[in-house]
Amino acid sequence: MSGDLETKSKLKLVVGIVADGVGSADFGANAAQIAIETVIKSFKESDDTSIPQIIDMAMKQANMDVFEENNRSKGED
C-alpha cells in the first residue's frame, strides 16, 4: 500500500507499507491486512506532530490488533 494521507494534526505524509503475511499459513494474510489497516487508521487519527512518534504508536497498535485477532481466532477452533 502506498499513498498520501493527512493526520488529525494536519501533517501531510506520503506512506508506503509492506506487510508480509508469512507468520502463519492460515492467519498470515489476514494479519498483514489488519496491520496495514491499523497503521493507516492510526496515522490518520494521530494528534501528534512527531513523525517518529506517530510511526511508533501506529506500529504498537498494529501489533496489538494482530495479536488480539490471532488470540480470538485461536479461541474459535
SVG drawing of the C-alpha trace seen along z (x, -y; Angstrom):
<svg xmlns="http://www.w3.org/2000/svg" viewBox="-15 -21 26 47">
<polyline fill="none" stroke="black" stroke-width="0.4" points="0.0,0.0 1.3,-3.5 -0.3,-6.9 -0.8,-10.3 -2.6,-10.9 -3.1,-13.6 -3.0,-13.2 -5.5,-14.8 -2.7,-17.3 -2.7,-18.3 0.7,-16.7 0.7,-15.6 2.5,-12.2 3.5,-10.0 3.2,-6.5 4.4,-3.1 3.5,0.0 4.8,3.6 3.3,6.3 4.4,9.9 1.8,12.4 4.2,15.4 3.9,15.8 1.2,18.3 -0.2,20.1 -3.8,19.6 -3.6,16.3 -0.7,14.6 -2.6,12.9 -5.3,11.7 -2.6,10.4 -1.0,8.5 -4.3,6.8 -5.1,6.0 -1.6,4.5 -2.0,2.3 -5.5,1.1 -4.4,0.3 -1.4,-1.7 -3.3,-3.8 -6.1,-4.4 -3.6,-5.3 -1.8,-7.7 -5.0,-9.5 -6.2,-9.7 -2.9,-10.9 -2.8,-14.3 1.0,-14.0 3.4,-16.2 6.5,-14.0 6.7,-11.6 8.8,-9.0 6.3,-9.1 3.4,-8.7 5.1,-5.7 6.0,-4.1 2.4,-4.4 1.0,-3.0 3.3,0.0 2.5,0.7 -1.3,0.5 -0.9,2.8 1.0,5.3 -1.7,5.3 -4.5,5.6 -2.9,8.5 -2.1,10.2 -5.7,9.8 -7.2,11.1 -4.9,14.1 -6.0,14.9 -9.6,14.5 -9.3,16.8 -7.5,19.4 -10.5,19.5 -12.8,20.3 -11.2,23.7"/>
</svg>
